[in-house]
Amino acid sequence: MKHENKNNMISFLIFVINLTGYLYFMNPSVAGGDAGELLSEACIRGTAHPPGYPLFTILSHLFIRYAPWHGSLPSYILKSAASRVNFLCCLLGSGSGAILYQLIFSYLYMDVEIPKFDLFYLINVFSAVVGSFCFSFSSLILEYHTAAEVFALNNLLVSLILYQTIRITRARTIVKVKRESILGAFYAGLSLSNQHTSLLYVAPLIVYVLLILWRRIEKEIVTMTMRLSFSFIMGLSPYVYLVISSWYPSAGSWGDMTSLHGFLRHVLRSEYGTFRLSPNQRFKNENSFNRWLAYFIHAKDQFTYIGVGLFTFGFASLLVKCRRNSKQSLVAFVMILVFVFYLSIWNGLFSNLPLSLPMAYEVHARFWMQPNLIYCFCIGVGSKSILSFVFDHVQKHKGTAVYTVIFIITSGLSHFISKDTSVGSDFKTKMILHDYANAILNTLPKNSLLLSHSDLNWNSIRYLQTCESVRRSDVTHVNFQLLPFPWFQRQIEAGLYPNVIFPDILPNVSTGRLDHGNAVLITRFLRANLATRNFSGGLYMEMQSIADTDIGTNGIYRGEFTLVPWGMVYRVLPAIMNPKADLPKWFLQSIKSTYLTRNQMKEYSKVKLRQGSWEYAAMCVFLDMHYQLGIHLLSFALYLAKFLKEEHSLIPRYAQTLKDASKLLDQVHRAVSKSHAIR
C-alpha cells in the first residue's frame, strides 16, 4: 500500500471517530446564539445578519430540503430542520479534524521521504493524531461542531487553506505549484463567503503564496495572479445569493442588497462597524495584552497543562526551524506569522466586547477556535519533538522508552478529552432553547402580537415559527432591534406584518435597553398598536426590552401602560385606572401563565449550567419570571394595604396576594442561594 493511501485511511478513520463522537453530543434541536437565525434564514431562503453567511445558508437550505439520504439516517437526525443542519455541522467539523491530521503529518515529512512503517513513522502518526484529537474534542469545539453555527464550516475551510499552503510549498513541479495555488485561492474565497475572520489567515497567506510564485515562476507572475484572482472570485460567488434573496424580502431577514450600496453595507458589516465585533463603542475594560492573556488562559482550560506543555515545545520547535533553510522552515515561519497576526489584529482591533461579562466572554471565545487550529498544530509538533528527543537520546530500549512517553501523553490527554466531553454530555440541557421558545408561545392566546428585543427570544421563537410545526401563524412576531434600520421599511411595504402599525423613526432612536431613545420607540409603538385593537389576543413584550426603573407601582410603564407578567413576557395593557377592581383578574391569569411555563420548564430547574451560556441565560429569564410576578404582586399588596382600614373586605385579597408574592420571591431566593434555577 502506498504511503499516501495509508495516510488517507488514517485520516478517514479520524473523520469517522470524530463524527461518531459529534453525533453522540449533537444538539437535537435549536441551540443558542445565532443558530435560530441561521436556521430560519435557511428555511425561508432569507438573509442573516451581516455579513450574511451566504455559503452556510445555501448548504443548510440544501441539507434541510434536499438531503438525498433521508431514509438511511436515524430519525432523531432527520426529525427537524435544526437536527439536519446540526448533522451537517458534525460532518464539516469532523472534516476539519481529519484535515488537521493531514496538515500536521505533512509538515513533519516536509523535507524527507516518508519511510516504511517503523517506530519513527509511528511517532509522526501518533503526534498528528494527538494534535487532531486535541482540537476536535476540546469543549469549545464540541459545542460549535454539534450545533447549527458557521464555525464548523469555517474551521474546515481554514484548515484546508493551511493544508494547501503546505502542498504549495512542497510542490516539486511548476504545474503542481500552479494547480495547488489556484485551488487554495478558491478555498480562500469560499472561506470569506462564510466567515470574515478567515481574512486574518487569508491575508498573510496570500502574500506568502505570491512570494513563492515569484520565486518559482517570475516570468508568469502577472498571468498567474490573474488566474488566482479569478479562482478567488469564484470562491466568493455565494455572495450572489444575497442579491437574489433580497429581491423578495422575508419577514425578519436583514438588509437590502438590491443596490450596490446596500450590498457593500451588508457584506462589510457597516451596521456593526466593519472592524468591530459589536456595534457598541469600544470597551476599555481590557487592553490588547489582557486579551492575549485571556486567550492563553482559555487555552489552558481547554487543553490542560499537558496541552500547554506540548504547545510550548511545538512552538519552540517552529522557532528553531525558522532559522534553517528548508521548506519546513518556510511553513514553520508562516504558521507562527499567521498565529501571531490573527491574535494581534483580533485582540487589538476587532474585539470590543468586555471579557469581564460572562456572556460577552463566551461570544468572544467562539473566535478563538481559529487560532486553536494552529495551537493544536503546535501540540502535534510538540509531541513529535518530545518523542524524537527520547528516540535520539535513549541508547537502550528505545522502543520501550518511546512507548512509555506515548502512554503518558495518551493518558493525560484522555483525561482532558473525558473532562471536556462530560461538559457536553447532558442531553437534557440541549433542548432548553427549544422548550424555552415553545413555553413562551404556549402562553400566548390566538391573534397575539409578540415583541422581542434580544437574540435569545427572537432567534429561538422565530426558528419554531419558521421551520417547525410550532408555527403559530396566529402570533405576529416583531423584532425591535430591526425597526430603526432604513431597509426594514421594505418589509413593511411588502405587507409582511399585517395589522401592525409602525411609527416613524425619530432622530436619536436607540434599541439599547437602558437608553431613553429605546423607551421612546417602545412607547410610541405600543401607543399606536394598542389604539387599533387589531390583535384580539393582546400585545406581549419581552421582559428584557425595557429598564426596570421605568416600571412604577402596579406595573405602570411610563404613565401610559400597565405591564402584567405573563409567563416569561409582559402583557401590555392600557393603564389600569382602578387597580383594586381590575388588577386581580389579570393577576389570576398571570399566575396561571407562570405555572404553565413552570411545568414546561421544570425538568431543567435542577440542572447546573455554565454561566455565560445561552442555556444559562434562558434559565435566568425563567427565574426572572418568578421574580417579576412576585414583585408585581408585592407592589399590589402594598397598594391594597393603604385601604385596609376603610375597606375590611380587601383583607382576604390582600393576604392572598401577599402569600402568593412571598411564595414566588422565596423560590427565587432559594434558587439564587443554590446557584441554579427554580427547584
Secondary structure, DSSP 4 states (H G I P E B T S, - for coil): --HHHHHHHHHHHHHHHHHHHHHHH--SS--STTHHHHHHHHHHT---STT--HHHHHHHHHHHHH-TTGGGS-HHHHSSHHHHHHHHHHHHHHHHHHHHHHHHHHHHTSSS---SSSHHHHHHHHHHHHHHHHHHTSHHHHHHSSSS-THHHHHHHHHHHHHHHHHHHH--SHHHHHHHHHHHHHHHHHHHTT-GGGHHHHHHHHHHHHHHHHHH-GGGHHHHHHHHHHHHHHHTGGGHHHHHHHHS--TT----TTSHHHHHHHHTTTTT-TT-SSSSPPP-S--HHHHHHHHHHHHHHHHHHHHHHHHHHHHHHHHHHHTS-SHHHHHHHHHHHHHHHHHHHIIIII--S-TTSHHHHHHHHGGGHHHHHHHHHHHHHHHHHHHHHHHHH--S-HHHHHHHHHHHHHHHHHHHHHHHHHHT--TGGGGHHHHHHHHHHHTSPSSEEEEE-SHHHHHHHHHHHHHSS---TTEEEEEGGGTTSTTHHHHHHTTSSTT---PPPPTT----TT-HHHHHHHHHHHHHHHHHT--TTEEEEEGGGS-GGGB-GGGEETTTEEEEEETTEEEEEEPPS-HHHHHHHHHHHHHHHHHHHHHHHGGGTT----TTSHHHHHHHHHHHHHHHHHHHHHHHHHHHHTTTTT-GGGHHHHHHHHHHHHHHHHHHHHHHHTTSS--
